Amino acid sequence: MPPARRLTAILAADVAGYSRLMGADEEGTHERLKAHLGELVNPKIAEHRGRIVKNTGDGFLAEFASVVDAVRCAVEVQRGMADREPEVTEERRIGFRIGINLGDVIVEPHDIFGDGVNVAARLEGLAEPGGICISRVVRDQVRDRLEFAFEDMGEQQVKNIARPVRVYRVRETIIKPPTAPTQPALPLPDKPSVAVLAFTNMSTDPEQEFFGDGIAEDVITALSRYSSFFVIARNSCFSYKGRHVDVKQIGCELGVRYVLEGSLRKAANRIRVTAQLVEAESGKHVWAERHDRNLADIFALQDEITEAVTIALVPAIAGAEQQRAMRKPPASLDAWAAYQRGLWHLSKDGTEDNALAEKFFQRAIDLDPMFVGGYTGLSAALSPSRVMSQTRDPAETQSAQEAAARRAVALDGGDAEARSRLAIALNSRGDHQGAQAEAERALAISPNLADAHGALGVVLTYSGRPKEGLAALKTCIRLDPRAPSLVLRLGQVAVALYYCHEYAAAVEAARQAIRSYPDRQGYYLLLAEALGQLSRTAEAKEALEKAIAIAPERFDNFVCGYVRRRHPGLRPEDHSHMLEGLRKAGWQE
């Protein structure tokens, strides 16, 4: 039988000058390298869905299913290394050299082999300390997906590889300290702050100047509707128009953490608009997107691009804020950072992470009792879909969930996220009419808020209008297709499909959710119900058995609180419909 093979992205790294460092301080170098690997490298590889194949003494070999993930991971590792050990002199600092290749490899349990691995190792040897070298096949795969510069080093003849290898150096992989601003830096607000610069007209048509300005103005207006953002006004943003100013300087002068910049090009009847979000302090690209369109109705096109940019930008900033909060040690967390850390744990959708999320949201409230985000986050952590498998009294949990949401609305009635959370809380106790009103208020405040559409979808589903609920949930997913809460939405879609009697589609939605979170009991119950209705008894029983096997004691608690006793948010006919599916799946009361 031939050996197992697969196509994989290979990352090889070693410590530059390792022998010299060990000769100078063997034990100290060993301990510092262990700390770098344990605190930075290994978590980054796991975060980017990679795995350590083996450690090599002075380095490591890792593989990734995605070459984009491999390059992102390498860049973040090198950036992280640049910030570590600030007290250590340059000649004693540990610096990695990294090489990345994409190749077909032979796979064994604890190693991988082949020319693809050899090329990655040779690329590593060509990299400078703190640098990254990649092969041409890697560059071709990532150049339109990542906002990094790739410097062509030409073809290199490397040891034990028959053909020359085209090598590229990844630039801007190490964050350099920002140059001193020309004026005192403004303090950063206590929430994400954004400056939207005028889009640069790269075409020869001066008329497009107005089109670019219009997009930037509309994005400023759209972002200003989100009370969780601090958005700089148009006049201040446009004062940089036509000037080549470093984003770090802009961040200091305007007191913002993020800068959105863009450009547009026109050729014949086609226009290309690009936009990129940059973290001002570091110069790191957080997000980038390109839109190619036909020129027809210029105002409709402007509205379309503005909406697309805004919808993508909001979760990008939220994700960057969570990563920033996770870099802070717990003792130094302020209210906003505690809130972001809570969101990060909430996104993991596990029992332990949910408990940590609840803890961080409560810390945010304790640090700042007037901070709306702490209460909306706490309400989310207490929602039935997250705590139903825990040994908690459903009535007490629902009451605490609603109290947190009501406090958020009392602090800021114009906060669409707070209104969305209150809609979910009211729905949990069966006040479907009140819940729908709150969801609709949230959408009136922020028509493109994904969570508001999601809340409306849940309310409609549980109030006897599952087809309308399904449409709202699909809108929610379209507005934020990469949201950490996507798996919850898939579960809600499965429920809506089940109540629509579309059992086959409900099975597929439940299985899609299970693939993301195989330890969540509720999804197996959904699957069992839908399979039971399809008379696929063997599969239904298997799903039911898996739900029980995950955690028998939690399953008993769930059954007592949400199956044998009808949950207040569930209509009697829907509860009977659910029990019918479970009985057909083989469940016995």
N, C-alpha and C positions, 0 to 999 in steps of 0.2 A: 504493500500500500504506500503510495507516495506521501511525503510529509505534508502536514497542514500548512497552508499559506494564506496570507491575506494582504490587502493593500492598506498601508498604515502611514501616518505621519510620524516620523522618528525625530526625536529631540535628544541630542547628545551634548553634555556639558561637562566641563572640567574647571578646576581652579587654576588660574594663571599663576605661575611661579610657585606651585605647591611645594616642591622639594625645598626651595629656598625658605619658605614660610615654616615648614616643618623643622628645618635645620636650626632656625632662629628660636622657635618656641613650639616644641612638638605637642605637648599636652594642651597648651593654650589654643593653638591652631585647630587641633582636633575638636575641642569643646566648642569653639566658635563656629566651625563648619557644621557640627551637629545642630547647633542652635539655628543657623541659617536654613538648614534643610527642614528641621522640624517646625519652625515658626513661620517660614515664608514659602520655601520651595514646594514642600509636600502639599500644604493647603492650596496653593495656587494651581498645582497640577490637578488636584481633585476638583477645584472650582471650575476648571475648564474641561472637565470630563476626560482627563487623561489618567494614565497609571504609570507608576514607577516599575520599569522592567527589572532593573537591578542597580545597585550602587557599585561604583567602581573605585572606591577608596578616595580618590581626589575628585570625584564627580558622580554622574548618574546617567542612566539611559532611560528615556520615557517614550511612550507612544500615545497617540491620539487618533480617534476616529476621524476627526476633522483637522485639516491643515490650518484652517483659520484659527481654530482653538489653540493649536500648537504655537502659532506665531504670537497670538495675543498673550498666551501664558508666558512665553519667553520675554516679551516686552515688559510685562508687569513684574516678572521676577527681576529683571535688570533695573527697572525703576525702583523696586523695593530695596534692592541691594545698595543702590546709590544713597538711600536714606538711612541705612543702618551703619552702626559703629562710627558716628561722627567724631568721636573722641580719639579714634585710632589713626595714626599717621598713615600717609599714602602708601609708603613702602610695606607697611604691615597689614594693610587692608586686604580682605579676601574678595576677589573679583572673579566672576564666572565668565568663561568663553562658551558661547552656545552655537551649535550648528543644527540646522533643520533640513530634512529631506523627506520626500514622499516616494515610497517605493514598495515593491512586493517583497515580502519577507517570509522566511520559514519560521514557524511558530512552535516553540516548545514550552512546557509549563512555566519555566522560570527564565526564559531568554528568547531572543529573536535573532535571526541570522540572515545574511545576504548582502549583496552589493549596496542595497538601500541603506543598511546600517553602516557599512564601511564609508559610504559617501558622507553621511551625517557626521561621523567621527572626524573625517578629513576637513569638513567645513568648520567644525569646532576649532580645529588647529589653525585655521586661517583667520579666525575672529580675534579682535583685539580684546583686552580685558574690559569687561562691561559691555561687550558688543555681541552682535548676532550676525551670522552669515547663513544665507539660504541658497538652495539650488534654483535653477531656472524654473523647474516644474513647480516649485513652491511659489516663486514670484508670480508665475502666470496664474496660479489659482487664487492668490490673495490680493493682487494689486488693485482690483476694482471693488474689493470688499473691506479693505482696511486702509485707514488714512495715515500710512507711514510712507516715508521716502525710501526708495530702493536704489542704492548706488551700485552701478554696474562695475564689477572688478575684473571683467573679462573672463576668458577661458583659463582655467588653472589645471595644470597637470598634477594630479595627486597620487600618492603612493598606493600601489596595488589596484588601481582602477585604470582599465585599458584606455578609455576615451577621456579627453579633457572635460572638465566640469565647468559649466558657466556659473559664476558665483556672484551673488548680490549681497551687499552689506545693508542691513536695516538701519536706517538713520533715525535720529530723535528717540533713541531707546533709553537714554539716561536724562533725567530731569536736571537741568542746571539751575542754580539759584537765579531768581529774577534780578534784573538790573534795578538799581535804585530808581524809584519814580521821581519825576521832576517836581512833584508836589506831594505834600503829606497824604498818605493813603487814607481814604475814608473807611470807617469801621464797617464791617460786614453786618447786615441785618441778621436777625435771629431766625430767618427762614431763607430758602433758596432765592438768590437774587440774580436777575438776568438783564443783560443789555442786548438789544437786537439792533445790529448795525445796518445801515443802508446797504442793500445788495449792489454789488459792483457790476456795471454794464460792460461785458467783455466783447460785445458785438460792435459793428461799425454804425449801427443805427441809433442815433441819439434819442429817438422816441422811446426806446426800451428803458431809458433812465427812469421814466415815470412809472413804468410797469414794475421795475425792481423796487422803487420807493414805495409803491402801493402795497406790494407783498409785505415788505418790512413793517409798514404802518399797521396793516391788518393783523399781522402776527403779534405785534405789541398789544393791540386792542384785545385780541383773543386771549392772550396770556394774562392780561390784566383782570379777566373775569375769574381767574383762579385765586381765591383769597390766600392760598398757601404759598403764593409766589410774591416776591418783591420785584416789580418790573420798572425799569428806568423809562422815563417819558421820552417821546420821540425827539424833541429838540436836543436833548443832551446826547442821545444816541447818534443823531445825524450830524453832530458837530465834528465827528471824525470822518465825514464823507470826503473822499478824494485825498485823504492823507494815509500814508503808510505808517501806522502806529502799532507797536507790538501789543498783543492782547493782554499781556501782563500789566503793561502801563495803563491800558483801558480799565482793567479790573481794579487797579489801585485808585485811579482818578474818579471812577464812578462808584466805587465801593460795591462791586458785584463779584460773585463767585463764578458765573458763567457768562460767556459771550457767544451770541449766535451771529455768524457771518455767512454771507452767501454771494453768489454771482449768477449771471444769466448770459446766455449766448443765443443769438438768432441766426438762422441760416435758412433762406427761402421762407417757406411757411411753417418752419419748425422752430421751437424754442426749447432750450435746455436750462433748467434752474437747479442749481446745487445749493445745499445748505449744510453747515457743519456747526456743531456745538463744541466749544472749547472751554476747558476748565482754566480760568484766567491765571491762577496762581502757578500752575505747573506747565501750562501750555499743552496739556494732554487732550487729545481729541476724544470726546465722550460719545459722539454720535455723528453720522453723516448720511446724507440721502441725496439722490438725484432724481429729477422729474423731467421726462421728455414728453412734450405735447405738441399737437398741431395748433397753429394760431387760427382761431375762429372768432368767437365772441371774447374779446380781450378781458372784459369784466368777469364773465363767467369763469374764464381760465384763471384769473387772479384769485377768485374765491375758492376755486378747486385746489389750487396749489397751497393757498394759505391754510385751508382746512387740513390738507394732508400733512403739512409741516407741523402744525400745532398738535395734531393728534399724535404724531410720532414723538414730538419733543417732550411732552409732559411726562410720559413714562421714562424717557431717557434721563431726564433730570432727577426723577424720583429714584431711579436705579443708582445714579452717581452719588446721590445723597446717602443712600443706604451703605454703599461701599465706603464712603468717607466716615460714616458713623462707626462702622465695624473696625476701622483702623484706630479708633480712640480706645484707650484702656477704660474699663468700666468706671473707675473712680473719678475720671475727668469728664463724664458725660453731662452735658447741659440738657435742658428740656427737649430741644429739637433733636439732638443727637440720640437721646434715649428713645424718642419717638421713632426715629429712623431705624434704630437697632431693633425696636419692637417689630417694625414692619418687616425687617429682614427675617426674623425668626418666624413671623406669621406666614411668610411666603413658603417656608419649609413644610408646613402642613403636617407636622407630627405632634403627638401628644406632649412630648417633652419641650419641643420648640414652641408650642402654643402656650405652655405654662411660662416659659421664659418671655414670650411676647407680652403676656399679661403683666408680668413683673416689670418689664421696661416701660410699658405704657403707664403703669401706676407710678413709676419713678418720675416720668415726665410730668404727671399731674402733681406729684409732691413738690417737684422743683418749681413748677409754674402752674398754679391752680387756674389761671386764666387762659391757658393754652388749649385751644380747641382740639388740636390733633391728638393729644393724650386721651381725651374722652372718646373720640371717634375710633381710635385704635383699640381702646379697651372694649368698646361695644362690639367691635369686629371679633376680638379674641373670645368673647362670651357668646357668640352666635351659636345656635343649635347645631349647625353643620360641623362645628369645630369641637364642641364639648359633649356631643351625644354619647360618645363611648366612654366618657369619664364617670367616675363615681361621684356625681354631683347631683343635687336636687334640681330637676328641670325648672320648677317654678321659681326657685330662688335665683337661678342663673338667668332666666328670662327677665326677672325683675331688675337685676343688676345691669343687664344688657340695655334695657330700655332707659334706666336711670342715667347711664353714661351718655347715651345718645341724646336724651332730652337736655342734659347739661350742656352738651356741645351746641345744640340748637339755641339754647338760652344765651350762650356766650356770643354766638354769631349766627343770626337767622339767615344770613346771606351765604352761608357756607354750604355748597351743594353736597359735599361729602357727608357733612353732618346730617343733612336732610335724608340722604340715601341710607345712612345707618339707622336713622329713626324709622324709616319705612320698613327695613328688615326686622327691627325690634317689634314694631306694631304687628307685622305679619306673623311673628312668632307666637303672639298671644291671641291670634284670630281676628284682629281688627283690620280686615282686608280693605275696607273702605278708607279708613284713616291712613293705612299704609300706602295705598295707591295715590292718595292726595299728596303725601310727602314725597313720593318718588316723582310725581309730576312737577312739584315745586322745585325739586332738585334739577330736573331737566330744563325748567324755565330759566333757572339761574345759569346753568352750564349745559347747553344742548349737546356738547360732545363729550361729556363726562361718562366714561365707560361704566363706572360703578353705578351711576344713576340708571342707565339702561338695564344693567344687571339687576338692580333692585326692583325695577318695574317688572322685569321678566319673572322674577321669583314671585312677586305679589300676584301677578296675573295667573301664573301657573297654579298657585295654591288657592285662588279665589274662583276656580271653575272656568278659567279662560286660558287653557294651556296652549292653544294654537297661537294666540296673541302673545302669550308669555314666551313661547319659543322664538317668535320673530324678534322680540326685544332682547333675548339672550344672544341671538345670533348677531344683532347689531353691536351688543357689548363686546363680543369676541372680535368682530371686525374692527372696532375702534382700538382695541388693545390686544392684538393677537399673541403677544409675547408676555402677557402679564403673569406674574407668579401665581395669581389666583385662577389661572386658566383651568386647572384641574377641577376646582370647585364648580366653575361654569359648566364644564363637561358633565359633571354629576347632575347639575341642575337641568341641563339639556336632556339628560337621560330620564329624569323625573317627568319633564314636560312631555317627552315622547311617549312615555308609559301612560300618562293620563290621556294622551291623544289616541291611545290604543294602537300606536305604531310600535309594536313590540320588537320587531326585527331591528329597527333603527335604534331603539332603546338599548338593545343588547350590544350593538356596535359602540354606542356612546359610553356605556358602562365599561366595556372592555378597554376603550381608549383611556378612560380615567384610571383603570386598574393598572395599565402599563406604566403610568407615571407614578402611581402610589399604590404598590401591591399590598401594603399593610393596612389599608383603610377598609374597615369592615362594611361600612355602609354601601360601598360600591358593589361588593359581592352580593349583598342583599338585593340591591337594585337589579343586578344581573340575574339572580335567582328568580325574582318576581317575573321579569320579562320572559325568561326561558320557560318558566312554569306556564305562563299564558300561551306560549307557543307549543305546549305539550312536549317540550324537549326535556323530559323528566330526568334523565341520567345527568345531563349537563347542569340542570337546575340544582339537583341534589349535591353535585360536586361543588358548585358555587356556594351553596349553603354551608356545606362542611368546611370549606376554606374560611368562610366568615367566622365560624365558631372556633376553628383551630388557631386563628391569629392570636386570640386572647379570650379564652372561655369566660373568665370572670367579667371582662368588659362587655362581652356579648350578652350575658345575663342581665347586666345593668341596662344595656341598650334596649333589650326586649321588654324589660319591665317598664321603662320610661317612655318608650316611643312606639311599641307594637301592641302589647296587651292593653295598655291604656292609651287612648287616642291623645296625641299631642294637640294642645289648643289651636295651633296654627293649621291643623289638618281638618278639612271638612269631613263630616261623618261618611259621606259617599266615597270620598277619596281614601279614607282609612279602610273602608270595606274593600275597595278595589285593591289596595295594597295587600291586605290579609288574604284575599282570594289568590293573588299571585304566589304568595308564600306557601299557602296550603297546597297549591298545585305543584310547588317545588318540593313538597314532602315535609314541610315544617308542621310540627304538632304542638298545639298549645298546652 
